[in-house]
């Protein structure tokens, strides 16, 4: 009969059997940690845009529907301002609107939330606002809007809708 290896009077196999659960936990923890590190990071999207508005007018700077990716209705989007304008005010409005034909959910009547900028009375010059939009799917997008406030002048008819506080 082959002789068993011992450590003192105890067979080595008994020690290994006793240590096996303790050794398995750190190995599993390392493996799980590696999987977490290998998972894709959900990067936050940042968009920078420019807007021009006539002094004394209001301009829509964002409009977001409450539609999820599958085009079903979800919770209303949320705006979180992280950099307020220094020379104007932000106004939020909720309403209903039909999505454009080019939208991923075309021609769908849905609830929307809009964010508008209104410059201080008589102000002309530059302003800026930074905000986050959390959409109905929970994704967050940061927008930085650089605003130019020009002296009031006659606008073209096509600009009338954009330079109003209507959704």
Secondary structure, DSSP 8 states (H G I E B T S, - for coil): -----EETTEEHHHHHHHHHHHHHHHHHHHHHHHHHHHS-----EEEEEEEEEETT-EEEEEEEE-B-TTS-B-S--EEEEEE--SSEEEEEEEEEEE--TTSSSTT-EEEEEEEEEEE-TT--EEEEEEEEEE-TTS-EEEEEEEEEEE------GGGTTTTSS--
